[in-house]
Amino acid sequence: MNQAASLSIYSHTSLTEALSMPVSVVNKFFKCKPFDDWRKGKESELKLQVAIVNRLNSVISACGVVAKTIASVIRR
């Protein structure tokens, strides 16, 4: 069932079709080079998104430091 569900998700195959496929065909799908390339592409996209979020987090932190610095200067 897990492999059929995964096949349904990753290949946009209906669950009914995925359940009717032989296990050997499903295994070949997940072991083929195009699927591996697709998976690596998705991993690259996620790494890029994480890098963007980390950069934004750094900018937000820097804005907080600037705001605190300005607030302390104004209080003097």
Sequence and secondary structure as in RCSB ss.txt:
>XXXX:A:sequence
MNQAASLSIYSHTSLTEALSMPVSVVNKFFKCKPFDDWRKGKESELKLQVAIVNRLNSVISACGVVAKTIASVIR
R
>XXXX:A:secstr
 HHHHHHHHHH   HHHHHHS HHHHHHHHHSHHHHHHHHHHHHHHHHHHHHHHHHHHHHHHHHHHHHHHHHHHH
 
